[in-house]
Amino acid sequence: MLSDDYDARKKARLLGVKVSGTIGLLVLGVKKGILTLEEGNELLEKMIEKGFYSPVKRLEEVMPASSP
């Protein structure tokens, strides 16, 4: 399930549903080669500028060192 809503994610986890949010989706796009890391970071930066709350400023903060 894709959602940034805390309560929805919490309930989904209780039901055993895998969850991810916007950051996870951007990371997945980079890992799958749909986006470059630079493109993913540019999208994240634009989203933050438009008011999106993000716990990270760059995708590298949540990606393993060996990624993408």
VENDALIN-V350982 format. One record per pair of residues at least 6 apart in sequence whose C-alpha atoms are under 6 Angstrom apart, sorted by sequence separation. I is the first residue (numbers start at 1). GAP is how many residues later the second one is. D is the distance in Angstrom with one decimal. If there is no record, write none. Layout:
BEGIN
i-><I | I>
gap-><GAP | GAP>
d-><D | D>
END
This chain:
BEGIN
i-><29 | 30 | 30 | 26 | 2 | 4 | 41 | 1 | 2 | 3 | 2 | 31>
gap-><6 | 6 | 7 | 14 | 17 | 17 | 17 | 18 | 18 | 18 | 19 | 37>
d-><5.4 | 5.5 | 5.7 | 5.9 | 5.9 | 5.0 | 5.7 | 4.7 | 5.0 | 4.9 | 5.2 | 5.0>
END
